[in-house]
Amino acid sequence: MFDLDIELDPLTNRVYLGEYYNLCFVFLTKPSSSFAEFVSGIYQGLERHSEQFPWITGQVKNDGYTKQEDNKYRIIPFHTAPRFQVENHQKPSQFDFRSVVDEDFLMAWINGNDVPIQKFSLDSGPFPVMELKFIIEKGTSVLTISGNSKVFDMTGLCMIIRMLAKACSQESFTSLEISGMENHAAFFHNDNKMQRHDRIPVRFVPDLLLPQTTSFQERNIKWALFSFDQDALQDIKDMSMSIDSLSQYLVDTDKVLTAFVL
């Protein structure tokens, strides 16, 4: 376990300490024989990732108030590597996702069980910096990566995932990638922090101050992130480049991801 004591510098107090940004990757018709190799690769990647960025293994705690009466937060030790949950739901599953290939993909089946951190509270902990969960269903599998909203935003979470992918492939991190992670992905309190964009909270958990009719675990989550082939990406690029004035249509990366994921 790493000896962590890092002061956070969040840009907003509008989100609860226990809220997370989540990205969900859906893989269709993966052969079951590849699951063990995939899971092993993720575990090994998390270990390599943690060696370079130990703070992803920690937990976030409230550290009182600033002179301006804003909340203070710190990252303290938690695990030796981010927790990675693996669950096989092939036997109890009543739906075979192989039947929806080449059809409109149903979203209702994505729910709270696909999210690593299901318990939500205002004042209890711990609140991990990062956790992962891999769900195996009939005909599909879902990998969800959750990041604490006090540590990084959607852009930062995407940077984390790209670096994790390199770690899983045993690729070395460049000095530019390492400095970019510390400057842009993590919201640490230090003098070297570069100018940052405003963070956009993404909320899919219920507001605890409002009357609740169903539990968080029972609520469907209306988002997913799908991968596209190279032809589809090229079509999107060609469409964007055909616009006369690009500046009128460019938006912040977080806004794009928020609109796409929610």
Steps between C-alpha positions, in 0.01 A plus 500: 500500500632843405558770762263765363414844636399724209291815527233532232399824333149437360349771284151453634316391814182438305542124499504268800819336619363160404412582139684341211553545130448172316585365158342175387654292222272238342650202319266276298541124441837466666606132523501384860849355458641853471354625830777363722771653281315833486452515878862403563614775264293760686643390836856523370427836337362639826816396683723675244273803496509523879879494507512811280200677654462376860217745574253291296522235775387735778173621645358850535408643838356830617771698678297781656457849360711774346511860623229572243290223661531275196546127546855364503588154368802270514604170345613249763608132473241235414619208280819390327313526167151619401238236576384296200176304540412212266153344491366225273126537437473257208302234686234718672463728196164467322607694193751396235662813360613318187147551370544878483807501278436715190181631661414806705687443826280501809614727784260400777719208610781732615434561869661562835641148514741593221653776713788409735393725786130450578479638853451874504522716810564860594732453796625141521791345319733390371470669162753335267678713242433235236329162468416264216239232438470234229159336449464192278153444353372265231638630173661812644728637768516843662809672640423807713769733632404744777698803612433723801369837385716683756817366341435535127226583251388314187804618306726379779323165514556455127869576551512241777341240272743571216792460738350180641471362147871567447581337834299190405695481173830541688575822312718762665356837598659803340615796708236712327225256599618492860514878533166534322338263746623695801414837349161426351349177630559530874383802697786533744580813696843609376674797341566324171134457409429625150185694416207262506164500334182511708388158609155379405334282765341181370230370731321170461440423869183630670508817706489380860316816606199402289243227584615167361263253338755238393848413613807596303560137409157479338530814291595457136799705391439663164851498359758286330816555300537300180800463273483580129695358209748710303258562212242650735760723664625616160144585393458715812834670437414569135167647603660733754770613257239590238367782721603848386563645845623231738523733799122537508454130558785409734404434862683399814602134516308450824181631341538258211554206733218607729256522212618166365510304823189616685 
